[in-house]
Amino acid sequence: MGMEYKQKRRYSRFASLTSYWGLLGYFCASPFIYPVAGTNPMVIIGVKALPLLAFAPGVMRENRRTLAWLCFVLLIYFIFTVAMWQPQNWASMVLIVSLFVSAMMHIRWHNRALNGPPVKRQRR
């Protein structure tokens, strides 16, 4: 019937951690790779990376509530990335979408690993 929920949870945790740290690393490197004239790279790093860095303790502890809030914040990053689209934004878009999907699936599979699959309701 496929993979067990515990195994899916491990894979999604690895994917979400990889995407999370990859996105933070990309946000820290992008001002130096694609410099914007007249701006301090540290300000850009602060604006992009600090809000995500606030979620690091919960992400590392595998806190499902923190992951859910991270997904809400990622929607803001997604909107800004789409609204200010430039060809060099493809990497951040891939990392944002990857982190969102893997974190959401991790929450789902973590709950299923703890509680089992949902009970099917019988029709009346």
N, C-alpha and C positions, 0 to 999 in steps of 0.2 A: 504494500500500500504506500510505499514511499519511505522517506526518512522519518525518524522519530522526532518529536518536537524538541527534545533536548539537543539532538544533533543539529537541527535547524537553528536552534537558539545559539549554539556555539558559532556556526557559520555567520549568522547575522550579527553577532557581537563582534567578530573579527572584521567583518565588512564595515560596520558602523565605526569602530575604532580607527580603522585604516582611513576611512573617508574623513572622519573628524580631524585627525592629526594631519592628513594630507591637505585638507581645506585650510587649516590654520597655517600650515607651512607655505601654502600657495599665497595666502593673503600677506604673509610676512615677506615673501620673495618678490611678489608682483610689482611693488613700487620700484624695485631696483631693476627688474627685467624690462618693465614698461614704464619708464619715468614720465611723470607729468611735469611740464615746465612750470617753474615758479611755486612748486609745492614741496614741503618737507616730507620725505618718505616716512618718517616716524609718525607724523600726524595721520597719514593714510593707514598705516599699520594699526595705529590706535583705534581709529574709527571702524576699521574692518574686523580686526582680530580680537580686541578686548571684549566686545559683547559675547563672542563665542567662547572665549577663555573662561568666562564666568561659569560656564556649564561643565568645565573639566572635572571638578571633584565628583559630581553626580554621574557623569559619563563613565568615569573610571570605577565607581562603585556599582555600576549597573542599575542605577536608580531609574525605575520606569517613569516616574513622574517628571524627573529631569529630562529624560529623553523625549517625552511628549512635549514639554515646553520648548525644548531645543527645536523640535519640528515646527512649532508655531513661529519661532524666530527665523528659521530657515525659509519660511514662506516670504518673509520680508526681504531676505537676501535674494531670493528667486525673482521677486517682483522688480527689485532694483537692477538685477543683472539683465533681465529681459528689457526693461525700460531704457537702459543705457547701453544697449548691445553694441559691442565692438568685436571684431574677429578674434581678438586675443582673449575674450571672455569665455571661450568654449571650455577651457579647463575648469574654471570655477563653476560653470553650469553643470558639467558632468559630476563634479565633486558634491555640489549642493544636492542634486537629484539623487545621487548615490547614497549620501548620508540620510536624506529624508526617507527614502524607501527602506534602507537597511535598518534604521532606527525604528520605524513603524513596524516592520516585520519582526524585529527583535522583541518589541513590546508584546506583540500578538503571540509569538511562539513562547515567550517566557511565561505568559499567563496560561497558555495551554499546557506547558510542561508542568506547571504547578497544579492546575485545576483539572486537567484533562480536556478533551474536546467538548464543545458546547452540546448541551442536551437538545435533541430535536423535539420540537413541539408536535403533538399529535393534532391533526385536524379534527374538528368537530363535525 
